[in-house]
Amino acid sequence: MYHIKNDLRCRKSAEKIGEAYRNLLKVKPLDEISITDIQKRSGTGRSTFYRLFDNTDDVLLYIIEEEFHDMGRMYRELDWQDFTAAFIGSIIGGSRELNNVAESGKTHLITMALRSNLTLETERLGFDTGNNPGYMIAIFVGACISLVTAWEENGRQESTEELARLMRKALNYSEIENVLKRHEGRA
């Protein structure tokens, strides 16, 4: 897990390291990028890297979470049905980083970032997620990731809307919708 404190210097260093990693992904396969590569490209010291991140996967997680955080703004405007299609579309149409992570078999990082982002968004928007919000979010994210993985394996034939329809059909959406209702008077 990364350890970025909420001060300007730490955030700036993390941004430099993240940007260096993104630039390295343009010229090197993900599995060949080392801490030394990132550290040299970012211009940060090795001790700075280790103060903020434990390993290269932590940097990937940081990058992905930042990307999904930006996407979260879009979700705030949507109703639940549109949200599912938008969420799946974000995964499918994701950035080069997301595609590289998925192709490298590290979808667990995408799953972690999505769960974290969706948890923050449900709290920020005032959704009533009941006593066990993590379970409903985990089920939803797990289903999205599995659906997109199957879509990849089947040749990417269906549209985002078709995938969202499949998801609504497979899951008991009425229960998920009941759990994720907004608190009255909030958001």
HELIX and SHEET records of a PDB file:
HELIX    1   1 LEU A    8  LEU A   25  1                                  18    
HELIX    2   2 LEU A   30  GLU A   32  5                                   3    
HELIX    3   3 ILE A   35  SER A   42  1                                   8    
HELIX    4   4 ARG A   46  LEU A   52  1                                   7    
HELIX    5   5 THR A   56  TYR A   75  1                                  20    
HELIX    6   6 TRP A   80  ILE A   92  1                                  13    
HELIX    7   7 ARG A   96  GLU A  103  1                                   8    
HELIX    8   8 THR A  107  ARG A  124  1                                  18    
HELIX    9   9 PRO A  133  GLU A  153  1                                  21    
HELIX   10  10 THR A  160  ALA A  170  1                                  11    
HELIX   11  11 TYR A  173  VAL A  179  1                                   7    
SHEET    1   A 2 PHE A 127  ASP A 128  0                                        
SHEET    2   A 2 LYS A 181  ARG A 182 -1                                        
END                                                                             
